[in-house]
Amino acid sequence: MVRAAVIEELGQPLVVQDVPEPTCPPDGAIVRVMANGICRTDWALWSGNFWAGGPRVAAPFVLGHEFAGVVEEVGSEVRRWRAGDRVTFPMNPGDGDCGMCRAGHQHVCEHGGTLVPGVSYWGAFAEYAVVRFADVNMVALPESLSFVAAASLGCRYIAAFHGIVDQARVRPGEWVAVYGAGGGMGLAAVQIAAAAGANVIAVDIAVDKVAAAGRLGAVHTTTAAAPEAAAEIVELTGGGAHVSVDAVGLAQTCQASLHSLRTRGRHLQLGHTVAADGGQIAVPIDLMLIKELEFQNAFGMAGHQFGPMLAMIDAGRLRPDEVVSRTVSLDEVSSVLESMASFGTTGVVVIDRF
């Protein structure tokens, strides 16, 4: 038996209890979880407030998809890994065989929705987690990177990196606005954009959250409400940001992000909507048309793309450990989830005691 924090009823405190040890599939691996981030996706699944058309979980269930740890066992078909390897998991896995995977985009695998621990099957709010198709869905963890820092990479940080670097193509000297800058995704976006040489403007409703963004590289911060923040950004930048990021997924932050852009600016969507929006947010389509605005998105990052990010971490240009606000035990997870309803967490909270 192993310890896990189990959903026995949606929206109610998790129950830490002994559960059966997981079984290793032939194509997979069992990972001893050393650290696991608590993500807003976990909150959305637990509260039943996930985006329209998205996954749902039914009790009993174990959440957790932002994990790093040590390989305990590998299946008979696995060739790249062996027991004792230090690994991290890239959130959105692939089967390695669909058209998207063969094109190098396994983070948007055509069958990926059935392969995510903590979403489509029991996850890493536990001592052990199972990874399917392990040869394409784990990343070797350098000895220099702690498990806690690696857990912060697992979802929000890699999505922000892929979004800022690959999708939005942020360049040195550009203005980049980040809405929801104090959350895990937002702080990651601030740090990564600053490391890319951008002038970052951090927008959040809480003073302590924009203060955290300032410590991670933002050159200007504001706690103004979304519409007022957009006007402030346009004035500050002399016409608008080159790139604006919605790291929250609310209608007001998405719309304000678009209104913050200069002509031919790029919007980057990193946050999911909530259930009340029904998966639909109205956007200023005429403004987007006449200003030729781009609308980009990022949904995780494929494991084989980790190299440049890990190199920047090794060189000290990126510091994912600074996005971690605190660590907690498995018994404290429920209180963290409850605080997320009112955006009560700053940065990434990581479980490191099981």
Secondary structure, 3 states (H helix, E strand, C coil): CEEEEEECCCCCCCEEEEECCCCCCCCCEEEEEEEEEECHHHHHHHHCCCCCCCCCCCCCECCCCEEEEEEEEECCCCCCCCCCCEEECCCCCCCCCCHHHHCCCHHHCCCHHHCCECCCECCCCECEEEECCHHHHCEECCCCCCHHHHHHHHHHHHHHHHHHHHHCCCCCCCEEEEECCCEHHHHHHHHHHHHCCCEEEEECCCHHHHHHHHHCCCCEEECCCHHHHHHHHHHHHCCCEEEEEECCCCHHHHHHHHHCEEEEEEEEECCCCCHHHCCCCCCCHHHHHHCCCEEEECCCCCHHHHHHHHHHHHCCCCCHHHHEEEEEEHHHHHHHHHHHCCCCCCEEEEEEEC
